[in-house]
Amino acid sequence: MTALLVVPAALLLRLDADTAWRIFKRDRHNHPSPNGGQIEAAVAGALRIRLGGVNSYFGQPGSRPFMGDPLQPLAARHILQAVQLMWFVYGLTAVIGLSACWVVSVYINLA
């Protein structure tokens, strides 16, 4: 659900929602984590960057498949954009959750 919310969040933040959706569909299964790969692919698309490659895990180098296309070189501003995207997705999740609670409470009171 989180990865799917990246698309509307990217649209509302004026990031690249179309590429977020395309990269999500294409690359989401390229990561060894069934959950982490989905969000990483969607964020890479929204930011128009490529993530993955050689990373350090507990001090040991590890190689991961690439996600996204290198449409832009990585820059410090992508960190801020990723944080903004994260908080916006968090806000959308809260709105959806609170709305669901309200609908259930109305339904219970009508029953």
N, C-alpha and C positions, 0 to 999 in steps of 0.2 A: 504494500500500500504506500509506503514512504516513497519508493522510487517513482510510482505513478503520480504522486503529488508534486514531484519535481517539475513536471511538465507545466501545469497551470501556474505554479510558483514562478517558474522561469518567464512565462508569458507576462505575468503581473509585474515582474521586476525588470522587464524589457531585456531579458537575456534571450537566448536562442531556443525557444520551446520546440520548434520543428526538429532541430538537430538533436535536442534532448530525447525526443521520442524515437527518432531514427536510430540513434546510437544505443538507446535502451533496448530496443528490439534486436539489434544486431549483435551487441557485445555482452549482454547481461549474463550469459552463461560461460564467459571466458575466464572467470575468476574461480579459484577453488572454493570460496565461500558462497553458498547458495543465496545468501542474503546480501553480503557486502558487494558482490559483483553487480547486482542490479542497481543499487544506489550510485555506485562509482561510475557505472556506464552512463546513467542519466545525467549526473553532474558534469561529467566530461563533455557530454554533448551540449548541455546548457551553456557551459563556459567556452565551448569551441576549442578545447585543448585535448591533448592525449595524455592519459595517465597510465601507469604501469611501468614495466621494465624492471631493472634491477633496483631493489629496495633493501633496507637493512631491517631484519627481524631479530630482536634480542642480540644485536651485535653480529649477526651472521647474514651475509648477503643472500638474498633470495630473488629469483626471477619470476615475474608475473607477466601474463600476456598483456599486450597493450589494449586500452579501451579508449575509444574516441579517435578523432582525426586531428592531426596537428595543424588546425586551421589558423592558430595563433601560437606564437612562442610563449612558453610559460613565463609569467611575470608575477611580481609581488601582489598586484591588484587582484589576481585570481584568488588569493587567500581571502581577501575581504569579500569578494563576490560569493565565494563558497560559504562563508560564515553567514552572509545575508540570506543566501538561499536556504541554508539550514534553519535559520530562525523563521523564515517565512513558511517553510514546510511545517515546522513545529506549530506555528500559528494556525495554519490551515487544518492541521490535525486536531488542535484544540477546538476550533469552530465546528468541525464535523462531529467530534465527540460530544460536545455540549448540545449541539442540535439533535443528535440521536437521543441523548438523555431527555431533552425537552419533549420530543415526539413520543417517547415511551411513557413519560409521566402524563402527558395529555391523553394518550390511549388508555392508560390504566384508570385515570379519573373518569373517562367516558364509559368504561366497561361496567 
